[in-house]
Amino acid sequence: MKIKYNSPTVLTYAFLSAVVLLLSQLFFHSLTQAWFTVPGKGGFDPSRIRNWINLFTHVIGHASWNHLLSNFAFILLIGPMLETSYGSLSLLLMIAVTALVTGALNILLFRTALLGASGVVFMMILLASFTNFTEGEIPLTFILVLALYLGREIFNSFSANNVSEFAHIAGGFCGSLFGFFRPVKRE
């Protein structure tokens, strides 16, 4: 038996995020802050190319190993199925669009910086409920997952924490739209 790199988009994303965190903790302590965090409201400077790059790269940066592991436990579980269903390039595009949407909304609405793959996780969770979607139908699994996760995030948004529930909700919204408007790749 041999080990297969079965999900190139998901695995590359996971390894890249782990390498960034490792480099940031061991050698380049400002790496995550500089290149893998999107600034909050008032911190975005449109004349700085790095700020535009951070709109996409903030989903690679993580604050700690626990932060990274909690996100990638879901991504490594759900991502390969989605990559098989939608294709590697399509999934990469969905991740990039989700990063852009969550980053841009954070810049417009919140003063705190944003980093991590949580929005991507929620995009994948809601998108997964569409893998056996038939046109003209709304999967009951989608409704239940939406109610459970959205309800939890709305409830959690009233507590003081370092979690961006809004990024989770925005990521889930992206996953819902991708599920409705992006048909599953057929073999």
Order of alpha helices (4+ residues) and beta strands (2+ residues): alpha-alpha-alpha-alpha-alpha-alpha-alpha-alpha
